[in-house]
Each structure stands twice: as C-alpha cells, then as structure tokens.
Amino acid sequence: MTETIQRNASHDLVVLAEAIEVIDKALSEIGQRQLVTTTEVADLLLDVRQLLSEKAEPTTSIAK
C-alpha cells in the first residue's frame, strides 16, 4: 500500500511539473504580445487540462 502511495505521489509530481512547463512556455510566448487570440488561450487551457486529467485517471482506477 505504501509503495502504491509513493508511486502515485511520484506520478503527481511528474504531471504537475509537466503542467507547469506548459504554462511557463505559453506565458513566455504570450507575454511578449499585447493581444492573444481566444484560440491560443483555449489551446493552453486544454493542454493543461489534459495533463491534469492524466493525473486523475490512475487515482480513479485505484479507488475502484
């Protein structure tokens, strides 16, 4: 059980690091411009949502 919790915690950290990386990259690209299209913002949000959803899936399957 402890091993499963440690693996989940490790996986959580990887997913969060990837989400932060996506956000940081987008912020550096967007920060240099005055206008950002809604499509670009939606793409960023979808990318972050996808990464965070990957984190939620293993937790859901373990709870079952």
Backbone torsions as a table, in degrees:
resi	resn	phi	psi	omega
1	MET	NA	-45.4	179.2
2	THR	-61.3	-39.3	179.0
3	GLU	-62.7	-40.4	178.5
4	THR	-63.9	-42.4	178.9
5	ILE	-64.1	-41.1	179.3
6	GLN	-65.0	-41.2	177.8
7	ARG	-63.6	-42.0	178.9
8	ASN	-63.3	-42.2	179.0
9	ALA	-63.7	-41.8	178.4
10	SER	-63.4	-43.9	178.4
11	HIS	-63.1	-40.7	178.2
12	ASP	-58.6	-44.2	-178.9
13	LEU	-64.8	-39.0	178.8
14	VAL	-64.8	-45.6	-179.1
15	VAL	-64.2	-43.3	178.7
16	LEU	-64.4	-39.2	177.7
17	ALA	-63.1	-40.5	178.3
18	GLU	-66.2	-40.5	178.5
19	ALA	-63.9	-42.9	178.6
20	ILE	-64.0	-38.7	178.2
21	GLU	-62.0	-43.7	178.3
22	VAL	-62.2	-44.7	179.9
23	ILE	-63.5	-46.8	-179.3
24	ASP	-60.6	-42.7	179.5
25	LYS	-62.6	-46.1	-179.3
26	ALA	-64.9	-40.5	179.6
27	LEU	-63.3	-38.2	179.4
28	SER	-68.3	-35.1	178.4
29	GLU	-74.4	-42.0	-176.7
30	ILE	-75.7	-33.8	-175.8
31	GLY	-61.3	-20.1	-178.3
32	GLN	-87.8	-2.0	-177.0
33	ARG	-120.7	156.7	178.2
34	GLN	-88.0	-31.8	-178.3
35	LEU	-118.4	140.6	177.6
36	VAL	-130.8	131.6	-178.6
37	THR	-73.2	154.9	177.2
38	THR	-64.0	-30.0	178.0
39	THR	-63.6	-42.0	179.2
40	GLU	-65.7	-40.5	178.3
41	VAL	-66.7	-43.0	178.7
42	ALA	-62.3	-41.9	178.1
43	ASP	-60.7	-43.6	178.8
44	LEU	-61.7	-47.6	-179.7
45	LEU	-62.8	-38.4	178.1
46	LEU	-66.3	-39.5	177.6
47	ASP	-61.7	-45.9	180.0
48	VAL	-65.9	-42.3	178.9
49	ARG	-60.2	-42.0	180.0
50	GLN	-61.5	-45.7	179.6
51	LEU	-62.4	-43.0	-179.0
52	LEU	-72.1	-29.9	177.1
53	SER	-67.8	-35.1	176.6
54	GLU	-60.3	-34.2	177.3
55	LYS	-68.0	-39.2	-175.1
56	ALA	-72.6	-31.4	-176.5
57	GLU	-61.3	-48.2	179.1
58	PRO	-63.3	-35.9	179.1
59	THR	-63.8	-42.1	179.4
60	THR	-64.0	-42.3	-178.1
61	SER	-69.4	-30.6	178.7
62	ILE	-72.5	-37.5	-178.0
63	ALA	-66.1	-24.6	-177.1
64	LYS	-71.8	NA	NA
